[in-house]
Amino acid sequence: MANMYDSAYDLEKAIRDSEEFKGLKDTFEAVMNDPSAKKMFEDFRDTQMELQQKQMQGQDITEEEIEKARQVVELVQQHEGISKLMEAEQRLNLVINELSQIITKPLEELYGSQQ
């Protein structure tokens, strides 16, 4: 069992050492060091979290909340630093999703063979 955990920690280190993570970290630090970008990014994340929380609780999202979210998204997409951060985050998420598919392949094969 320890071998799987060792592999998981090796994978964590590989992610931290990857160009995707380093790029994300650099762009994140650049946004956090710019006070206006930091506030804009935090507003974006807060809006995202509020809407996700409402969805998870089964609450309806109002048209007003949807419009506010659209405005926040448009605003952050216009900021070059935040836009780069979001692109870097997407690149790393793509890698993590691919790794997840590899990790869960034995389960997929097991359950997929039952059909």
N, C-alpha and C positions, 0 to 999 in steps of 0.2 A: 504494500500500500504506500509506503514512504516513497517509492520510486515515482509514482504519479505526482505526488506533492513536490518532489524535487524537480520534476519536469515542469510543473506549473510555475514554480519560482524561476526556473530558467527562462520560461516564456515571458514572465513579467520583466525580467532583466532585458530580454531581447526587445520587448516593446519599448522599454525606457531608452534603449540604445538605438532604436530605429530612427531613420531620417524623418519618418512621419511624426513621431512623438516629439523629436527635437524641434521640428518646424512648428508644431502646435504650441510647444512651450515658448518658443521665441515670440510668436505672434501674440500669444496670451499675455506675456510680460510686457510687450509693447503697448497693448491696449490698456493694461492695468497701470502703466506709467503715464498715460495720457488722461488727466482728470475728466475731460468731457467725454472721451471715448469710454472710459470706465463707467461713468454714470449711465450713458446710453446703453452699454452692454448689460449692466445690472438691471436696468429697467426692462430690457428685452427678456432676460432670464426670469425676472419676477413675473412678468406677464405670462410667459410660457408655463411657469410652475403653477400659477393660479388657475390657468385653463386646464392643465393636466389634472390638478387636484379636483376641480369641479367634475371633470369627466369621470374620474375614478370613483367619485361619490355618487355618480348617476344624476348629477344636477344638469339642468339645461344651461347652455351658454347663450347669453342674450346677443341680439344683433349689435348692441352697443359694445359689448365685450369683443365681438368679432371684428368690428370696425377699429376699435382701439388696437387690437393685435395687428391688424393689417398696417395701420399707421406706424406702429413701432417697428415692424419688419421692414417696411419701406425705408424708414429712417436709418436703421442699422445697415441695410444693404448699400446705402449711399456713402457710408463711411468706409473708406478704403481699408483701414486697419481692421475693423470688425469684419468686413467682408472677407479679408484674407484669413482671419481667425476661423470664421465659419467654414471656409474652404479647407483649411488645414484639419479642422475637426472632422469634416466629412471624409477626408483621405484616411485618417486614422480609424474612423468607424468602419470604413470599408475593409481595412486590414483585419480589424477585430471580428467583423462578421465572417470573413473568410476563415479565420482561425476557429471561430465557433463552429462553422460547418465541418471543419476537419475533426474537431474534438467530439462532436456529436455524431459523427459518421457511424460508429458501431451501433448506436441506438437506432439510427435511421435504417441501417441494414437489417437489424434484428426485427424491428416492427414492420419494416417494409416487406420482409420476406413472408409475413403472415397473411398477405392478401391473396 
